[in-house]
């Protein structure tokens, strides 16, 4: 699937928003997991907590870009091919 220049520009916005949202979610996951483990009396495993935060970041970015970037492009292409007359 080759992207036109306007479609590439359409993906930049959701990528930036996804990065910001992902950073916030990753920070929240890291802080919550650390606090939760401390209250349970467990030691904080920094690598595990960082991995969980990194995974949360990736999920937030992928969902944001998918829903706000790729989905509108796919719908527009589908409608351009005559998929719907709505």
Buried (B, 14 or more C-beta within 10 A) or exposed (E): EEEEEEBEEBBEEBBEBBBEBBBEBBEEBBEEBBEEBEEEEEEEEEEEBBEBBBEBBEBBBEBBBEEBBBEBBEEEEEEEEEEEEE
